[in-house]
Amino acid sequence: MLPWLLCVVLLMIALASFARLRLLQNSLDDIGRQLGERLSSDTNNPIFLSSRDPHALKLAAELNVQLKELRRQRQQYENGDRELKEAVTNVSHDLRTPLTAICGYLELLGKGDKTPDQARYLALIADRAEAMRQLTEELLRYSVAAGGEEEPALEPVDLNAAVEEAVASFYGALVEGGVTPRVSLPEERVVRNLDRAALSRVLGNLLNNALKYSGGDLSVVLEPDGSITLSNAAPELDEVQVGRLFDRFYTVESARRSTGLGLSIARSLTERMGGTITARYEEGRLSVEFHFPAHI
């Protein structure tokens, strides 16, 4: 009789342990699910548990403390980022008026009689003033592009036509800069839901980048899968420089009038439209590829 009673007691202990282990497992699964939801959404809700297991409750309490601190840091970052963008926008607007006046006065001075030294100094001042004006415009455009407050105005866009129009608008500047463009388009039309103005800006920035770094050629290829690749010889670049081309304000010394914002803006606009953009450097050639998948 005693052995049977002992077996029953051990069985009950085993069942109770199994039930407790099962409840703990369910609590941990619940914590994991809620933690994923809290991290992926903007919410102040803490993690709730129906379990009374002290270990699970302690873990949930510790995670709630960390989530609260994470939300505080995220809010602080977002506020600081918003204030920085607003400051950049305001400074850009404030600089526009005096720079426009400076450029106007320099143009008037350039029409009068000047000694060779005066003409040289005025040319240097005008060149620097124009560089500042371009930087001011790029700062303003970047703050708008990176702000993300407005959703892209998506509509069906023919990529074949968009590439043709972009190259045609830059053709004169490319030829004048000694760059011979070659365009390759598929026979079938490639259509994606994109922001037409943003796409035009991306293509313009990439073509302008080719003007800065091209060694005399430019290949623009549109693939049926929605990939657009701009490739050109760039003997003055290297892999390290190409790896930083998308960094804000990064400039290569050989670039003419570069603000370091063109490709950064292109990446921001491309990603906001659901695309990706990359750059690589192989055998002396710079290739910038951006891709818009078929589902967008």
TAVEN-V272604 format. One record per residue. RES is the residue in one small letter. PHI is phi in radians with two decimals (* if undefined). BURIAL is I if it has 9 or more other C-alpha atoms within 8 Angstrom, else O. Layout:
RES:PHI:BURIAL ; RES:PHI:BURIAL
//
This chain:
m:*:O ; l:-1.10:O ; p:-1.04:O ; w:-1.12:O ; l:-1.12:O ; l:-1.12:O ; c:-1.11:O ; v:-1.12:O ; v:-1.09:O ; l:-1.11:O ; l:-1.12:O ; m:-1.12:O ; i:-1.11:O ; a:-1.12:O ; l:-1.13:O ; a:-1.14:O ; s:-1.13:O ; f:-1.12:O ; a:-1.11:O ; r:-1.14:O ; l:-1.10:O ; r:-1.13:O ; l:-1.11:I ; l:-1.14:I ; q:-1.10:O ; n:-1.10:O ; s:-1.13:I ; l:-1.16:I ; d:-1.09:O ; d:-1.13:I ; i:-1.09:I ; g:-1.08:O ; r:-1.13:O ; q:-1.16:I ; l:-1.10:I ; g:-1.07:O ; e:-1.14:O ; r:-1.17:I ; l:-1.29:O ; s:-1.61:O ; s:-2.32:O ; d:-1.59:O ; t:-2.48:O ; n:-1.77:O ; n:-1.20:O ; p:-1.41:O ; i:-1.44:I ; f:-1.90:O ; l:-2.27:I ; s:-1.52:O ; s:-1.23:I ; r:-1.88:O ; d:-1.17:O ; p:-1.10:O ; h:-1.21:O ; a:-1.15:I ; l:-1.14:I ; k:-1.13:O ; l:-1.09:O ; a:-1.09:I ; a:-1.11:I ; e:-1.12:O ; l:-1.14:I ; n:-1.10:I ; v:-1.11:O ; q:-1.18:O ; l:-1.13:I ; k:-1.08:I ; e:-1.19:O ; l:-1.10:O ; r:-1.11:I ; r:-1.10:O ; q:-1.17:O ; r:-1.13:O ; q:-1.10:O ; q:-1.11:O ; y:-1.14:O ; e:-1.11:O ; n:-1.13:O ; g:-1.13:O ; d:-1.13:O ; r:-1.15:I ; e:-1.12:O ; l:-1.13:O ; k:-1.12:I ; e:-1.13:I ; a:-1.13:O ; v:-1.08:I ; t:-1.10:I ; n:-1.13:O ; v:-1.12:O ; s:-1.07:I ; h:-1.10:I ; d:-1.16:O ; l:-1.39:I ; r:-1.01:I ; t:-1.10:O ; p:-1.12:O ; l:-1.19:I ; t:-1.08:I ; a:-1.12:O ; i:-1.05:I ; c:-1.09:I ; g:-1.15:O ; y:-1.14:O ; l:-1.12:I ; e:-1.15:O ; l:-1.15:O ; l:-1.09:O ; g:-1.19:I ; k:-1.48:O ; g:-1.47:O ; d:-1.28:O ; k:-2.50:O ; t:-1.35:O ; p:-0.99:O ; d:-1.16:O ; q:-1.11:O ; a:-1.10:I ; r:-1.16:O ; y:-1.14:O ; l:-1.10:I ; a:-1.12:O ; l:-1.15:O ; i:-1.11:O ; a:-1.10:I ; d:-1.12:O ; r:-1.19:O ; a:-1.13:I ; e:-1.16:I ; a:-1.10:I ; m:-1.14:I ; r:-1.12:I ; q:-1.14:I ; l:-1.11:I ; t:-1.08:I ; e:-1.13:I ; e:-1.17:I ; l:-1.06:I ; l:-1.13:I ; r:-1.16:I ; y:-1.14:I ; s:-1.09:I ; v:-1.28:I ; a:-1.18:I ; a:-1.49:I ; g:-1.13:I ; g:1.25:O ; e:-1.19:O ; e:-1.74:O ; e:-1.29:O ; p:-1.04:I ; a:-1.47:O ; l:-1.37:I ; e:-2.74:I ; p:-1.08:O ; v:-2.16:I ; d:-1.40:I ; l:-1.16:I ; n:-1.02:I ; a:-1.18:O ; a:-1.10:I ; v:-1.16:I ; e:-1.05:O ; e:-1.12:O ; a:-1.13:I ; v:-1.14:I ; a:-1.10:O ; s:-1.22:O ; f:-1.73:I ; y:-1.04:I ; g:-1.06:O ; a:-1.16:O ; l:-1.14:I ; v:-1.11:I ; e:-1.08:O ; g:-1.47:O ; g:1.37:O ; v:-1.91:I ; t:-1.76:I ; p:-1.45:I ; r:-2.20:O ; v:-2.02:O ; s:-2.18:O ; l:-2.16:O ; p:-1.26:I ; e:-1.18:O ; e:-1.37:O ; r:-1.35:I ; v:-1.87:I ; v:-2.05:O ; r:-2.38:I ; n:-1.45:I ; l:-2.40:I ; d:-1.49:I ; r:-1.05:I ; a:-1.17:O ; a:-1.15:I ; l:-1.09:I ; s:-1.06:I ; r:-1.16:I ; v:-1.08:I ; l:-1.08:I ; g:-1.09:I ; n:-1.14:I ; l:-1.22:I ; l:-1.20:I ; n:-1.13:O ; n:-1.12:I ; a:-1.12:I ; l:-1.07:I ; k:-1.29:I ; y:-1.98:I ; s:-1.17:I ; g:-1.59:I ; g:2.23:I ; d:-2.39:I ; l:-2.72:I ; s:-2.00:I ; v:-2.07:I ; v:-2.16:I ; l:-1.84:I ; e:-1.69:I ; p:-1.05:I ; d:-1.47:O ; g:1.64:I ; s:-1.59:I ; i:-2.14:I ; t:-2.10:I ; l:-1.91:I ; s:-2.28:I ; n:-2.70:I ; a:-1.16:I ; a:-2.44:I ; p:-1.14:O ; e:-1.53:O ; l:-1.77:I ; d:-2.50:I ; e:-1.10:O ; v:-1.14:O ; q:-1.13:I ; v:-1.11:I ; g:-1.13:I ; r:-1.93:O ; l:-1.07:I ; f:-1.54:I ; d:-1.27:I ; r:-1.10:O ; f:1.18:O ; y:-1.39:I ; t:-2.26:I ; v:-1.68:O ; e:-0.98:O ; s:-1.34:O ; a:-1.24:I ; r:-1.60:O ; r:0.92:O ; s:-1.55:I ; t:-1.68:I ; g:1.37:I ; l:-2.00:I ; g:-1.01:I ; l:-1.28:I ; s:-1.12:I ; i:-1.13:I ; a:-1.04:I ; r:-1.15:I ; s:-1.06:I ; l:-1.19:I ; t:-1.08:I ; e:-1.18:I ; r:-1.15:I ; m:-1.60:I ; g:1.55:O ; g:-1.80:I ; t:-2.26:I ; i:-2.48:I ; t:-2.45:O ; a:-2.32:I ; r:-2.48:I ; y:-2.30:I ; e:-2.39:O ; e:0.89:O ; g:1.37:I ; r:-2.07:I ; l:-1.70:I ; s:-2.19:I ; v:-1.99:I ; e:-2.13:I ; f:-2.21:I ; h:-2.27:I ; f:-2.05:I ; p:-1.12:I ; a:-1.17:O ; h:-1.38:O ; i:-1.77:O
//
